[in-house]
Amino acid sequence: MEEWQVEELTLNMGPQHPATHGVLRLELHTDGELVKSVVPHIGYMHRCFEKHAENLSYDQIIPFVDRLDYLGALNSEYAYVMGVEKMLGLTEKIPPRIELIRILTAELNRIASHLLAIGTYGIDLGAVTAFLWCFRDREHILSMLEWVSGARMLYNYFWVGGLYYDLPPGFTDRCREFVQYFAPKIREMEGLLSENPIFVQRTANVGVLPLATAINYGVTGPALRASGLRWDLRKADAYGFYPQLDFEVPMGKGLMGTVGDCWDRYWVRMEEIKQSCRLVAQAAELLDKKYPGGGDFDPRALCPSKIRPEMPEYYVRAENPRGELGFFFVTQPKKDVPLRVKARGPSFSNLSVLPELCRDVPVADVVAIVGSLDIVLCEIDR
């Protein structure tokens, strides 16, 4: 009997996800419909954030921070300004109202980011309705953030030592209205996806990321928590006003018995949206009752005109919607321009584990696995 010779085929896959159009190439080595290995090729964005940072003052860098993870820009700004404030010794001087406004707006931004992640993940797997519902509700948040900052995605709202502007009158009322409006919408979304037989079949027991592998690759954020580790910097290395607020850290539960699969990564983001709604409601309540604005309150009172840290180097980290975002600063004596600002983007580490997840899987599962990681290429090619 004649033996069939099987030849491995190399394919360039994509773009199959809105975040990979022209900026991520997946090189697949396939045996029929089975993927033997995946090599992600990056380097198409050329964001050049770190080179820009060598030629700008500390406050001028903030708009470039927005453009790293443009879906979670306020969370990125939070990490950056917190690092500069710690180098200047301003951390303990920041008024509680400013810290609460930062949390309020950052958590709204986190919800918007997770909605986009879930909506685009739905359309990756053919659930167009999920995409439309998520973008409908995300528009409410973007309009609110535009009201407070003047921009819809790239805000430049958090300043070193303060904020660009205080909250407009009625903003906290609008936040409470949104939380009340949004609660039944989350339940609708869960009914559409969480136990949908087709969605479960495409995601449960697919792309399983063991906890040890996640830790070895430096995976953080929802992808790490989905694998069973309750690690959230808002709790583990608490900063700002977070220690005084009540919220939980969701972890993967393994719908079909395996923790750390694509379904768990989706589910953790869905649960984090609920926790962010709790944080928004608490921050709005405290801002109204305990730390109201008005009078002589000036959100720019502590903003220095010249930022010249005396600390030679410093590393700060915060919980971005995709994981641990860190900035390593190397300063220059008596200069307001840093020698180096190294960004540690969570999407880079999260993408690096892709070859481990895509061994001996069907081609269709690669789409589900990439979407479940929720990467932002601007943050990877920084």
C-alpha positions as CSV (number, residue, x, y, z in Angstrom):
1,M,0.0,0.0,0.0
2,E,1.3,3.4,-1.0
3,E,2.1,5.6,2.0
4,W,0.8,9.2,2.0
5,Q,3.5,11.9,2.6
6,V,2.3,14.7,4.8
7,E,3.9,18.0,4.2
8,E,3.8,20.8,6.8
9,L,2.3,24.0,5.4
10,T,3.3,27.5,6.5
11,L,0.5,30.0,6.5
12,N,0.3,33.7,7.3
13,M,-2.9,34.2,9.3
14,G,-4.8,37.3,9.8
15,P,-6.0,39.9,10.3
16,Q,-8.9,38.1,11.9
17,H,-9.3,40.5,14.9
18,P,-9.8,44.3,14.9
19,A,-6.5,44.7,16.9
20,T,-4.4,42.9,14.4
21,H,-5.1,44.7,11.1
22,G,-1.7,45.1,9.5
23,V,0.1,45.2,12.8
24,L,0.4,41.6,13.9
25,R,1.4,38.7,11.6
26,L,0.9,35.1,12.8
27,E,3.1,32.5,11.1
28,L,1.3,29.2,11.4
29,H,2.9,25.8,10.7
30,T,0.0,23.5,10.0
31,D,-0.5,19.8,9.4
32,G,-3.9,19.9,7.6
33,E,-6.3,21.7,9.9
34,L,-4.0,21.2,12.9
35,V,-1.7,24.0,14.0
36,K,1.7,22.6,15.1
37,S,3.2,25.9,16.1
38,V,2.7,29.6,15.9
39,V,5.2,32.4,15.6
40,P,3.8,35.9,16.3
41,H,5.7,38.6,14.3
42,I,5.5,42.1,15.8
43,G,7.2,45.5,15.1
44,Y,4.8,47.1,12.6
45,M,3.5,50.0,14.8
46,H,6.8,51.8,15.7
47,R,5.1,53.8,18.4
48,C,8.6,55.0,19.7
49,F,7.2,56.0,23.1
50,E,10.5,55.5,24.9
51,K,12.5,57.5,22.4
52,H,9.9,60.4,22.6
53,A,10.3,60.3,26.4
54,E,14.0,61.0,26.2
55,N,13.2,64.4,24.5
56,L,10.2,65.7,26.4
57,S,9.6,67.0,29.9
58,Y,7.8,64.8,32.4
59,D,4.4,66.5,31.9
60,Q,4.8,66.6,28.1
61,I,5.1,62.8,28.1
62,I,1.5,62.2,29.4
63,P,-0.2,62.5,25.9
64,F,2.2,59.8,24.6
65,V,1.3,57.6,27.5
66,D,-2.3,57.8,26.3
67,R,-1.3,56.3,23.0
68,L,0.3,53.2,24.4
69,D,-2.9,51.4,25.5
70,Y,-5.4,53.7,23.8
71,L,-8.3,51.6,25.2
72,G,-7.2,52.1,28.8
73,A,-5.5,55.5,28.5
74,L,-6.6,56.8,31.9
75,N,-5.3,53.7,33.7
76,S,-2.0,54.2,31.9
77,E,-1.9,57.9,32.9
78,Y,-2.6,56.8,36.5
79,A,0.5,54.6,36.6
80,Y,2.7,57.2,35.0
81,V,1.7,60.2,37.1
82,M,1.8,58.1,40.3
83,G,5.4,57.2,39.5
84,V,6.5,60.8,38.9
85,E,4.6,61.9,42.1
86,K,6.4,59.3,44.2
87,M,9.8,60.5,42.9
88,L,8.8,64.1,43.8
89,G,7.5,63.1,47.3
90,L,3.9,64.2,46.4
91,T,2.1,61.0,47.1
92,E,0.9,61.7,50.6
93,K,0.0,65.3,49.6
94,I,-2.5,64.4,46.9
95,P,-6.0,65.4,48.1
96,P,-8.6,62.6,48.6
97,R,-10.9,64.2,46.0
98,I,-8.3,64.0,43.3
99,E,-7.5,60.3,44.2
100,L,-11.2,59.5,44.0
101,I,-11.8,61.3,40.7
102,R,-8.8,59.3,39.3
103,I,-10.4,56.1,40.5
104,L,-13.8,57.1,39.2
105,T,-12.7,57.9,35.7
106,A,-10.1,55.1,35.5
107,E,-12.7,52.5,36.4
108,L,-15.1,53.9,33.9
109,N,-12.3,53.5,31.4
110,R,-11.7,49.9,32.5
111,I,-15.4,49.1,31.9
112,A,-15.1,50.6,28.4
113,S,-12.0,48.6,27.7
114,H,-13.5,45.3,28.8
115,L,-16.7,46.0,26.8
116,L,-14.6,46.4,23.7
117,A,-12.6,43.2,24.5
118,I,-15.8,41.2,25.0
119,G,-17.6,42.8,22.0
120,T,-14.7,42.2,19.6
121,Y,-14.3,38.7,21.0
122,G,-17.9,38.0,20.3
123,I,-17.5,39.1,16.7
124,D,-14.3,37.0,16.4
125,L,-16.5,33.9,17.1
126,G,-19.5,35.1,15.1
127,A,-21.7,36.7,17.8
128,V,-22.4,40.0,16.0
129,T,-25.1,41.0,18.5
130,A,-22.6,41.0,21.4
131,F,-20.4,43.4,19.4
132,L,-23.3,45.8,18.9
133,W,-24.5,45.7,22.5
134,C,-21.1,46.3,23.9
135,F,-20.4,49.2,21.7
136,R,-23.8,50.7,22.5
137,D,-23.0,50.7,26.2
138,R,-19.4,51.8,25.6
139,E,-20.6,54.9,23.9
140,H,-22.2,56.1,27.2
141,I,-18.9,55.9,28.9
142,L,-17.0,57.6,26.1
143,S,-19.5,60.5,26.2
144,M,-19.0,60.8,30.0
145,L,-15.3,60.8,29.7
146,E,-15.5,63.4,26.9
147,W,-17.6,65.5,29.2
148,V,-15.0,65.5,31.9
149,S,-11.8,65.7,29.8
150,G,-12.8,67.0,26.3
151,A,-11.6,63.9,24.6
152,R,-13.1,60.5,23.8
153,M,-10.1,58.2,23.9
154,L,-6.8,60.1,24.5
155,Y,-7.5,62.2,27.5
156,N,-4.4,63.9,29.0
157,Y,-6.6,64.3,32.1
158,F,-4.3,63.1,34.9
159,W,-1.6,65.6,35.6
160,V,1.4,65.2,37.8
161,G,0.2,66.5,41.2
162,G,-3.4,66.8,40.2
163,L,-5.9,66.8,37.3
164,Y,-6.5,68.9,34.2
165,Y,-9.9,70.0,35.6
166,D,-12.4,69.1,38.4
167,L,-15.5,67.1,37.6
168,P,-18.3,69.1,35.9
169,P,-21.4,69.7,37.9
170,G,-23.8,66.6,37.8
171,F,-21.1,64.2,36.7
172,T,-21.4,61.9,39.8
173,D,-25.2,61.8,39.3
174,R,-24.6,60.7,35.7
175,C,-22.3,58.0,37.0
176,R,-25.0,56.6,39.3
177,E,-27.5,56.7,36.5
178,F,-25.1,54.8,34.3
179,V,-24.5,52.1,36.9
180,Q,-28.3,51.6,37.4
181,Y,-28.9,51.5,33.6
182,F,-25.9,49.1,33.0
183,A,-26.7,46.4,35.6
184,P,-29.5,44.8,33.6
185,K,-27.5,45.1,30.4
186,I,-24.7,43.0,32.0
187,R,-27.2,40.3,32.8
188,E,-28.5,40.4,29.2
189,M,-24.9,40.0,27.9
190,E,-24.3,37.1,30.2
191,G,-27.4,35.5,28.9
192,L,-26.3,36.0,25.4
193,L,-22.7,34.6,25.8
194,S,-21.8,32.9,29.1
195,E,-24.0,29.8,28.7
196,N,-24.6,30.0,25.0
197,P,-23.9,26.4,23.7
198,I,-22.0,27.7,20.6
199,F,-19.9,30.2,22.6
200,V,-19.1,27.6,25.3
201,Q,-18.1,25.0,22.6
202,R,-15.7,27.5,21.0
203,T,-14.1,28.7,24.3
204,A,-14.4,26.1,27.1
205,N,-11.3,23.8,27.3
206,V,-9.7,25.8,24.5
207,G,-6.4,27.6,24.9
208,V,-5.9,26.4,28.5
209,L,-3.1,28.4,30.2
210,P,-1.7,26.5,33.3
211,L,-0.9,28.8,36.2
212,A,2.8,27.8,36.3
213,T,3.1,28.7,32.5
214,A,1.4,32.0,33.0
215,I,3.7,33.0,35.8
216,N,6.8,31.9,33.9
217,Y,5.9,34.0,31.0
218,G,5.0,37.1,33.1
219,V,1.3,37.0,32.2
220,T,-0.7,39.4,34.3
221,G,-4.2,40.9,34.5
222,P,-7.4,39.0,33.6
223,A,-5.4,36.3,31.7
224,L,-3.5,35.5,34.9
225,R,-6.5,35.6,37.2
226,A,-8.4,33.3,34.8
227,S,-5.6,30.7,35.4
228,G,-6.4,30.7,39.2
229,L,-4.2,33.4,40.8
230,R,-5.9,36.1,42.7
231,W,-3.3,38.8,41.8
232,D,-4.6,42.4,41.3
233,L,-2.3,45.3,42.0
234,R,-5.2,47.3,43.3
235,K,-5.2,44.8,46.2
236,A,-1.8,43.2,46.2
237,D,0.2,46.5,46.0
238,A,-2.6,48.9,46.8
239,Y,-2.3,52.4,45.7
240,G,-4.4,55.6,45.6
241,F,-7.7,55.3,47.4
242,Y,-8.3,51.7,46.5
243,P,-7.5,50.3,50.0
244,Q,-10.5,52.2,51.4
245,L,-13.0,50.9,48.8
246,D,-14.8,47.6,48.8
247,F,-14.4,45.3,45.7
248,E,-13.4,41.7,44.9
249,V,-10.9,40.1,42.6
250,P,-12.6,37.5,40.3
251,M,-10.7,34.3,39.3
252,G,-11.3,31.6,36.7
253,K,-13.7,28.9,37.7
254,G,-13.5,26.4,34.9
255,L,-17.0,26.1,33.4
256,M,-16.2,22.6,31.9
257,G,-13.8,21.6,34.6
258,T,-10.6,23.2,33.2
259,V,-9.4,26.5,34.8
260,G,-7.6,29.0,32.6
261,D,-9.3,28.4,29.2
262,C,-10.7,31.0,26.8
263,W,-14.0,31.0,28.5
264,D,-12.4,31.8,31.9
265,R,-10.6,34.8,30.4
266,Y,-13.9,36.1,29.0
267,W,-15.7,35.4,32.3
268,V,-13.1,37.2,34.4
269,R,-13.5,40.4,32.3
270,M,-17.3,40.2,32.7
271,E,-17.0,39.9,36.4
272,E,-14.4,42.7,36.6
273,I,-16.9,45.0,34.9
274,K,-19.3,44.3,37.8
275,Q,-16.6,45.1,40.3
276,S,-15.7,48.3,38.4
277,C,-19.3,49.4,38.6
278,R,-19.1,48.9,42.4
279,L,-16.0,51.1,42.6
280,V,-17.7,53.8,40.4
281,A,-20.7,53.9,42.7
282,Q,-18.6,54.1,45.9
283,A,-16.3,56.8,44.5
284,A,-19.3,58.9,43.3
285,E,-20.9,58.6,46.8
286,L,-17.7,59.6,48.6
287,L,-17.2,62.5,46.2
288,D,-20.6,63.9,46.9
289,K,-20.9,63.3,50.6
290,K,-17.4,63.4,52.1
291,Y,-15.1,65.1,49.6
292,P,-17.2,67.6,47.6
293,G,-15.6,70.1,45.3
294,G,-16.3,73.8,44.9
295,G,-15.0,76.7,47.0
296,D,-11.2,77.1,46.7
297,F,-10.5,73.5,45.6
298,D,-8.0,73.7,42.8
299,P,-7.1,70.3,41.1
300,R,-3.9,71.9,39.7
301,A,-2.6,73.3,43.0
302,L,0.1,70.8,43.4
303,C,1.1,70.6,39.7
304,P,4.8,71.8,39.6
305,S,5.8,74.1,36.8
306,K,9.2,72.3,36.5
307,I,9.5,68.6,37.4
308,R,13.0,67.8,38.5
309,P,13.0,64.6,40.6
310,E,16.1,64.0,42.8
311,M,15.6,60.3,42.9
312,P,18.0,58.7,40.3
313,E,15.7,55.9,39.2
314,Y,12.4,54.5,40.1
315,Y,9.9,51.8,39.1
316,V,6.1,52.1,39.5
317,R,3.4,49.7,38.5
318,A,-0.4,49.8,38.4
319,E,-3.3,47.6,37.3
320,N,-4.1,48.3,33.6
321,P,-7.2,46.6,32.0
322,R,-4.8,44.1,30.4
323,G,-2.5,43.6,33.5
324,E,0.6,45.1,35.1
325,L,1.7,48.3,33.5
326,G,5.0,49.5,34.8
327,F,7.3,52.5,34.1
328,F,11.0,52.6,35.0
329,F,12.3,56.1,35.2
330,V,16.0,57.1,35.0
331,T,16.3,60.8,35.8
332,Q,18.9,63.5,35.0
333,P,20.3,65.8,37.7
334,K,18.7,69.3,37.6
335,K,16.8,68.5,34.3
336,D,13.1,68.2,33.7
337,V,13.7,65.7,30.9
338,P,14.2,62.1,31.8
339,L,17.2,60.1,30.6
340,R,15.0,57.0,30.1
341,V,11.4,56.0,30.6
342,K,11.0,52.2,30.0
343,A,7.5,51.0,29.7
344,R,6.6,47.4,30.8
345,G,3.4,46.7,28.8
346,P,1.2,43.8,29.9
347,S,0.2,43.0,26.3
348,F,3.8,42.1,25.3
349,S,4.1,39.4,28.0
350,N,0.5,38.2,27.4
351,L,1.2,37.8,23.7
352,S,4.5,36.0,24.3
353,V,2.6,33.0,25.7
354,L,0.6,32.5,22.5
355,P,3.0,29.8,21.1
356,E,2.4,27.7,24.2
357,L,-1.4,28.0,23.8
358,C,-1.4,27.1,20.1
359,R,0.3,23.8,19.9
360,D,-1.7,21.0,18.2
361,V,-5.0,23.0,18.1
362,P,-7.3,23.5,15.1
363,V,-6.8,26.6,13.0
364,A,-10.2,27.9,14.2
365,D,-9.1,27.8,17.8
366,V,-6.2,30.2,17.1
367,V,-8.8,32.9,16.5
368,A,-10.5,32.2,19.8
369,I,-7.1,32.1,21.7
370,V,-5.8,35.4,20.3
371,G,-9.0,37.2,21.0
372,S,-9.1,35.9,24.6
373,L,-5.8,37.5,25.4
374,D,-7.1,41.0,24.6
375,I,-3.8,42.5,23.3
376,V,-3.2,46.1,22.2
377,L,-0.4,46.3,19.6
378,C,0.5,50.0,20.3
379,E,1.5,48.9,23.8
380,I,3.5,46.0,22.4
381,D,5.4,48.0,19.7
382,R,6.1,50.9,22.0
